[in-house]
Structures are given as structure tokens and as C-alpha cells.
Amino acid sequence: MEKTAVKKNTKTTKAKTPKVAAKSESSVLRIRVRAYDSKILDASVKQIIETALRHDAKVVGPVPLPTDIKKYTVNRASFVYKNAREQFEMRIHRRLIDIINPNAKVIEALTNISLPSGVNIDVKMI
């Protein structure tokens, strides 16, 4: 059994890649809205979107995020009836809204908006 060596071509041709034009910088205002009640949350999100659209902003969303469920188990009796327990849960509903290229009027209008109590808003500029 003889091994034959195959000589590979040592010259390699490099393909010229065209330079990619720089991407235009676009800012995104990301709004995360959280609440315990889904109806109040949807009404608040609708109000935010209407405010943004009134000032000619491009809106993406609302995107429903997974609902956080926190469960708590409590003993009904303190000593004798250990197996008698109650379970409570809190559901935290979340929505995500993106406003693409917001101008100063949109940001000012969103800061002056009044939302019901129990609605938590996180605003981040990306």
C-alpha cells in the first residue's frame, strides 16, 4: 500500500468584498409597562400609543411579554392542622412598546401623560 501525495494549489485567490456603507443611527425609545390588572394595562398602553401616533411617531407594539406568576403558600392553622394550607398568587402582566426615532414633542407628550395607579413604566433609550 503506497500513499500518494497530492499537491495542493498553494495560491489562493481572495474574493474582494465590497465595503458596506455605514448604517444610519436610529434611536429607539423602549417602553415596558407592568400592572397587576390586565384591563388597566391595556387601557394605559392604548393611551401611550395614541399619544405617540398623535405626534407622528412610528410605533411597534404592543408586544405582550410573559406573565410573571408569584405563588405564596400559607398555613391556615399555626399548630395542629399543618396540611390545611391556602395558596395565593399575584400575576404581573407586561407589555413592550417601541417608538422608533422619537422627536422632542413625542418625549414631552409621553412625560406629561397621566396613567392610573398600579401601572409601572420603565423607559429606556436604545
HELIX and SHEET records of a PDB file:
HELIX    1   1 SER A   38  ARG A   54  1                                  17    
HELIX    2   2 ALA A  104  THR A  111  1                                   8    
SHEET    1   A 4 LYS A  58  ASN A  75  0                                        
SHEET    2   A 4 ARG A  85  ILE A 100 -1                                        
SHEET    3   A 4 VAL A  28  ALA A  35 -1                                        
SHEET    4   A 4 VAL A 119  MET A 125 -1                                        
END                                                                             
